[in-house]
């Protein structure tokens, strides 16, 4: 990954902890690079396979990045965004128990 002319290679260690640490560093760098165009929040999944994420900063052209914040979320994995609308996204996962929590970052991307 290149950011402002610097290379940020994947870590040599292929452990889950190493990759999570790398992803969190990349998220921080991206946030710093797009400080005027991002918003943050957190979400707890509902039990089942879909959860609606509502946030006034969401648009159909936004990109959302998730970071698991508890063991249940790490075990389930990152939700897929399967539908986008103004102010809400639909998240789809394997069967969630309703205890999974994530921090998220919304990157506002202007419509073309």
C-alpha positions, 0 to 999 in steps of 0.5 A: 500500500502506498500513502503519500509516496511511502510504501507500507508492506504487509507484515512479515508475520502472517499471524492474525494479531500481526495482520490486525495490528497492520490493519489498525495502523493502515486505518490510522494512516488513512484517517490522518490522510483524509481527516476532512472526509471521514466520520467514525462510530460503532455498531453492535450487530443484531442476532441473525444475518443482517444488521442495518447501520444507520448514520447521518454521514452515510451516502451511497458512495461512502466506503466503510471500514470495520474494526472488530472490538470484541472477541465475538466480532473477531471470531465472526469476521468483518461484515459485508456491506450488501446494500447502500442508501442515504444514511444507512447500509445493510450489513450481512454476516454469518449468523451473528449472536447479537453480541458482536461490536465493531468500530467503523470509519466512514470515508466520504467519497463524492459522487462522480 
